Amino acid sequence: MLKILGRKSSSNVQKVLWCCGEIGLPFERDDIGGEFGRNKTPEYLALNPNGLVPTINDDGFILWESNSCVRYLAAKYGKGKLWPADPQLAASASRWMDWQLSTVNGPIGTLFRAYLKKPKDDFPAAELEAAARRGGEVWKMLDAQLAKTPFVAGTDLTVGDIALGNAIYRWFKFPIERPPLQHLQAWYARLCQRPAYQQHIAGQ
Ligand SMILES: N[C@@H](CCC(=O)N[C@@H](CS)C(=O)NCC(=O)O)C(=O)O
């Protein structure tokens, strides 16, 4: 059976859990990282030299980097659903995953560390304001896409939504001013209706 190594409170582990939930793929999970530690042991580093979570083990095939894990699981077990059969749709979905890493992660990461992890006073106010402003600009780009399609790569949920779903959950939790983005809000409401999203993202 698929093994997922990583604590369920990690946003990157949650992507993989949500992906499995959407596909209906059974898995075992081992609490590693955070308060559980064990991610810097020689055994773990032999699997994932970054010492970060998640890592997956699918019948001996070891993979790390959450978006790659989601791509792999969706392509192998969710083809035609989370991983669209049409190469252009699959590429669009994959593009939004890269965009999450390259563009969304920066401002959301700063706000997460400031508001949900460390004491907020550790962060200069100007840095927080800049991250909130940049976050609003970034989500505006996705809002424009969601004005055209209900999910990021078209009519159905794909790996692109999986990569971004955790970041949007956090965005709406931060005590900051947000630009009113109606399509983004409607997409988030659609995600919240999904049992696997509730279980692995919103319920954590
Ligand atoms: N780019 C990596 C980042 C992985 C990462 O930063 N994981 C964090 C948790 S979200 C981690 O392992 N932190 C150390 C820990 O949990 O002890 C991915 O997407 O998998």
The ligand as an SDF file (V2000), in Angstrom:
LIG
                    3D

 20 19  0  0  0  0  0  0  0  0999 V2000
    9.1160   21.9860   -1.7410 N   0  0  0  0  0  0  0  0  0  0  0  0
    8.8910   20.9990   -0.7150 C   0  0  0  0  0  0  0  0  0  0  0  0
    8.8140   21.7160    0.6330 C   0  0  0  0  0  0  0  0  0  0  0  0
    8.6520   20.7330    1.7800 C   0  0  0  0  0  0  0  0  0  0  0  0
    8.6020   21.4640    3.1080 C   0  0  0  0  0  0  0  0  0  0  0  0
    9.0580   22.6270    3.2320 O   0  0  0  0  0  0  0  0  0  0  0  0
    8.0500   20.7710    4.0900 N   0  0  0  0  0  0  0  0  0  0  0  0
    7.9900   21.3330    5.4400 C   0  0  0  0  0  0  0  0  0  0  0  0
    6.5660   21.1520    6.0140 C   0  0  0  0  0  0  0  0  0  0  0  0
    5.3370   22.0390    5.0810 S   0  0  0  0  0  0  0  0  0  0  0  0
    8.9220   20.5720    6.3520 C   0  0  0  0  0  0  0  0  0  0  0  0
    9.2710   19.4440    6.0930 O   0  0  0  0  0  0  0  0  0  0  0  0
    9.3040   21.2130    7.4510 N   0  0  0  0  0  0  0  0  0  0  0  0
   10.1090   20.5730    8.4710 C   0  0  0  0  0  0  0  0  0  0  0  0
    9.3030   19.7840    9.4260 C   0  0  0  0  0  0  0  0  0  0  0  0
    8.0730   19.5940    9.2430 O   0  0  0  0  0  0  0  0  0  0  0  0
    9.8970   19.3440   10.4150 O   0  0  0  0  0  0  0  0  0  0  0  0
    7.5880   20.2380   -1.0290 C   0  0  0  0  0  0  0  0  0  0  0  0
    6.7110   20.8290   -1.6640 O   0  0  0  0  0  0  0  0  0  0  0  0
    7.4780   19.0480   -0.6740 O   0  0  0  0  0  0  0  0  0  0  0  0
  1  2  1  0
  2  3  1  0
  2 18  1  0
  3  4  1  0
  4  5  1  0
  5  6  2  0
  5  7  1  0
  7  8  1  0
  8  9  1  0
  8 11  1  0
  9 10  1  0
 11 12  2  0
 11 13  1  0
 13 14  1  0
 14 15  1  0
 15 16  2  0
 15 17  1  0
 18 19  2  0
 18 20  1  0
M  END
$$$$
